[in-house]
Amino acid sequence: MDKKKQTGLGIIGILLDGNEVLLGQRNKETGKGLWELPGGHLEFNEGFEECIKREFLEETGITIEVQRLVSVSANKAYGNHYVVLGFLVASKSKPKIFHREPENHSAWKWFDLEKLPELFIATKDAIRDFKAGKIYSGK
């Protein structure tokens, strides 16, 4: 089977500090310049919580705890097809961000949930669902 035709599974996390959410600006060709939540692809034989904890640590240096599932979306944007699970996560203390993968993200910043920049599709879906209190909106 053509690998480009397969459906991927992504895991992203919403980390809040008050009413602000942590977002990274994409430095990859697809969606370059758009902002997204930390996260990535589920690896073979990896649990959902393991994945988001690993991705947060790899991308930002932040150790997190997973609280609950807040979003499930399927998107076909950018010529891909992904099912994306969004989790609300927490940090044990005020997180200090380490920019660990500059090839993937040009910056990490906190944004007010009501004043967000232009978002990558999976992040847009997850934040919409989280704010609406619906895990799946069908959009």
GUMISE-877320 format. One record per residue (C-alpha): y, z, x; residue in three letters; residue number from 0. Coordinates in Angstrom, 1 decimal. Example, Ala and Ser with C-alpha at 12.3 -4.5 7.8 and 13.67 -1.06 7.14 Angstrom:
residues 2
<node <-4.5,7.8,12.3>,'ALA',0>;
<node <-1.1,7.1,13.7>,'SER',1>;
end
This chain:
residues 139
<node <0.0,0.0,0.0>,'MET',0>;
<node <3.5,-0.8,1.2>,'ASP',1>;
<node <5.0,2.5,2.4>,'LYS',2>;
<node <8.4,1.4,1.1>,'LYS',3>;
<node <7.0,1.2,-2.4>,'LYS',4>;
<node <5.7,4.8,-2.5>,'GLN',5>;
<node <7.4,7.7,-4.4>,'THR',6>;
<node <8.7,10.4,-2.1>,'GLY',7>;
<node <9.0,14.1,-2.8>,'LEU',8>;
<node <12.2,15.9,-1.7>,'GLY',9>;
<node <13.1,19.5,-1.8>,'ILE',10>;
<node <16.8,20.7,-1.7>,'ILE',11>;
<node <18.4,24.1,-1.9>,'GLY',12>;
<node <21.6,25.4,-3.5>,'ILE',13>;
<node <23.0,28.2,-1.3>,'LEU',14>;
<node <26.0,29.9,-2.9>,'LEU',15>;
<node <28.7,32.1,-1.4>,'ASP',16>;
<node <30.5,33.4,-4.5>,'GLY',17>;
<node <31.5,30.2,-6.4>,'ASN',18>;
<node <31.1,28.0,-3.3>,'GLU',19>;
<node <28.1,25.8,-2.4>,'VAL',20>;
<node <27.1,24.7,1.1>,'LEU',21>;
<node <27.0,20.9,1.6>,'LEU',22>;
<node <26.4,18.6,4.5>,'GLY',23>;
<node <28.1,15.2,5.0>,'GLN',24>;
<node <25.5,12.5,5.4>,'ARG',25>;
<node <25.5,10.7,8.7>,'ASN',26>;
<node <22.6,8.4,7.8>,'LYS',27>;
<node <22.9,4.8,6.8>,'GLU',28>;
<node <21.9,5.4,3.2>,'THR',29>;
<node <24.7,7.3,1.5>,'GLY',30>;
<node <26.7,7.7,4.7>,'LYS',31>;
<node <29.8,9.9,4.1>,'GLY',32>;
<node <28.4,11.4,0.8>,'LEU',33>;
<node <27.8,15.1,0.6>,'TRP',34>;
<node <24.4,16.7,0.0>,'GLU',35>;
<node <22.6,20.0,-0.2>,'LEU',36>;
<node <20.3,21.0,2.7>,'PRO',37>;
<node <16.8,19.8,2.3>,'GLY',38>;
<node <14.3,17.1,3.1>,'GLY',39>;
<node <10.8,15.7,2.6>,'HIS',40>;
<node <7.8,17.8,1.8>,'LEU',41>;
<node <5.4,17.5,4.7>,'GLU',42>;
<node <1.6,17.1,4.2>,'PHE',43>;
<node <-0.1,20.5,3.4>,'ASN',44>;
<node <3.3,22.3,3.1>,'GLU',45>;
<node <4.3,24.4,0.1>,'GLY',46>;
<node <7.6,23.9,-1.7>,'PHE',47>;
<node <9.1,27.2,-0.4>,'GLU',48>;
<node <7.9,26.6,3.1>,'GLU',49>;
<node <9.6,23.2,3.0>,'CYS',50>;
<node <13.0,24.4,1.9>,'ILE',51>;
<node <12.9,27.3,4.4>,'LYS',52>;
<node <12.0,24.9,7.2>,'ARG',53>;
<node <14.7,22.4,6.3>,'GLU',54>;
<node <17.4,25.0,6.0>,'PHE',55>;
<node <16.5,26.4,9.4>,'LEU',56>;
<node <16.3,22.9,11.0>,'GLU',57>;
<node <19.5,21.6,9.6>,'GLU',58>;
<node <21.8,24.7,9.5>,'THR',59>;
<node <20.1,27.5,11.4>,'GLY',60>;
<node <20.2,29.6,8.2>,'ILE',61>;
<node <17.2,31.7,7.2>,'THR',62>;
<node <16.9,31.8,3.4>,'ILE',63>;
<node <14.9,33.3,0.6>,'GLU',64>;
<node <13.9,31.1,-2.3>,'VAL',65>;
<node <14.9,32.5,-5.7>,'GLN',66>;
<node <13.9,30.0,-8.3>,'ARG',67>;
<node <13.5,26.4,-9.3>,'LEU',68>;
<node <16.7,25.1,-10.9>,'VAL',69>;
<node <16.3,21.3,-11.0>,'SER',70>;
<node <13.7,18.5,-11.2>,'VAL',71>;
<node <14.9,15.0,-11.1>,'SER',72>;
<node <13.5,11.5,-10.4>,'ALA',73>;
<node <16.0,9.0,-9.0>,'ASN',74>;
<node <15.7,5.4,-8.0>,'LYS',75>;
<node <19.0,5.1,-6.3>,'ALA',76>;
<node <19.6,3.2,-3.0>,'TYR',77>;
<node <16.4,1.2,-3.5>,'GLY',78>;
<node <14.1,4.3,-3.2>,'ASN',79>;
<node <12.2,6.4,-5.6>,'HIS',80>;
<node <12.2,10.2,-5.2>,'TYR',81>;
<node <11.2,13.2,-7.2>,'VAL',82>;
<node <13.5,16.0,-6.1>,'VAL',83>;
<node <13.0,19.7,-6.7>,'LEU',84>;
<node <16.1,21.8,-6.4>,'GLY',85>;
<node <15.9,25.5,-5.7>,'PHE',86>;
<node <18.4,28.3,-5.8>,'LEU',87>;
<node <18.2,30.0,-2.5>,'VAL',88>;
<node <19.9,33.1,-0.9>,'ALA',89>;
<node <20.7,34.2,2.6>,'SER',90>;
<node <20.1,37.8,3.6>,'LYS',91>;
<node <23.6,38.1,5.0>,'SER',92>;
<node <26.8,36.0,5.2>,'LYS',93>;
<node <25.3,32.9,6.8>,'PRO',94>;
<node <26.7,31.4,10.0>,'LYS',95>;
<node <26.1,27.7,10.1>,'ILE',96>;
<node <24.8,26.0,13.2>,'PHE',97>;
<node <25.1,22.2,13.2>,'HIS',98>;
<node <21.6,21.4,14.5>,'ARG',99>;
<node <21.1,17.8,13.5>,'GLU',100>;
<node <24.4,15.8,14.0>,'PRO',101>;
<node <22.4,12.6,13.7>,'GLU',102>;
<node <21.8,13.5,10.1>,'ASN',103>;
<node <25.0,15.3,9.1>,'HIS',104>;
<node <28.5,15.0,10.5>,'SER',105>;
<node <29.7,18.3,9.1>,'ALA',106>;
<node <28.7,21.3,7.0>,'TRP',107>;
<node <31.3,22.9,4.6>,'LYS',108>;
<node <31.6,25.2,1.7>,'TRP',109>;
<node <32.9,23.7,-1.6>,'PHE',110>;
<node <34.0,25.2,-4.8>,'ASP',111>;
<node <31.5,24.3,-7.5>,'LEU',112>;
<node <34.3,23.0,-9.7>,'GLU',113>;
<node <36.0,20.9,-6.9>,'LYS',114>;
<node <33.1,19.0,-5.3>,'LEU',115>;
<node <33.5,15.9,-3.1>,'PRO',116>;
<node <31.5,12.7,-3.7>,'GLU',117>;
<node <27.9,13.7,-3.9>,'LEU',118>;
<node <24.6,12.0,-2.9>,'PHE',119>;
<node <22.5,11.4,-6.1>,'ILE',120>;
<node <19.9,14.1,-5.7>,'ALA',121>;
<node <22.6,16.7,-5.0>,'THR',122>;
<node <24.6,15.5,-8.0>,'LYS',123>;
<node <21.5,15.9,-10.2>,'ASP',124>;
<node <20.6,19.4,-8.9>,'ALA',125>;
<node <24.1,20.8,-9.2>,'ILE',126>;
<node <24.5,19.3,-12.7>,'ARG',127>;
<node <21.2,20.8,-13.8>,'ASP',128>;
<node <22.0,24.2,-12.2>,'PHE',129>;
<node <25.4,24.4,-13.9>,'LYS',130>;
<node <23.9,23.4,-17.3>,'ALA',131>;
<node <21.0,25.9,-16.9>,'GLY',132>;
<node <18.5,23.1,-17.5>,'LYS',133>;
<node <15.7,22.4,-15.0>,'ILE',134>;
<node <15.3,18.9,-16.3>,'TYR',135>;
<node <17.9,16.9,-18.1>,'SER',136>;
<node <16.0,13.6,-18.3>,'GLY',137>;
<node <18.8,11.6,-16.6>,'LYS',138>;
end
